[in-house]
Amino acid sequence: MELQVYSADWCRDCKVAKHWLAKHAIPYTEVNIETTPGAADTLVKATGKRAIPQFVIDGKWVQPYRPGRGFLFTEMAELFGVSD
C-alpha cells in the first residue's frame, strides 16, 4: 500500500492523523501543502477543497476526518486493518 498524507505543520487534525499512523506503524509519505510546490493545487483539483489532512491510498483520495467530529478512528482502523 502506498500512502501519502497531505498536511501542514499548523494543522491540529493533521497531527492527530500522523500520530495515529505512527502508533500503528503505517508508513506514509508526507506532502506538506505549505512547502511542496504545487501540492495545494493538486489537493484542490483532486478534492475540490483545501481541507487537510487528506490521505491518498494507492491513488485514491480519502478524507480521514469530519469537521466537527475529528479523526475517524474507527473508519480508518477498518480501512487499514488495524485495531484501535
Protein Blocks (a to p, Z undefined) as FASTA:
>chain_A
ZZdddddfklmklmmmmmmmmmnopacddddfklmghklmmmmmmnopacdcdddeehia
cdfbdehklpafklmmmmnopaZZ
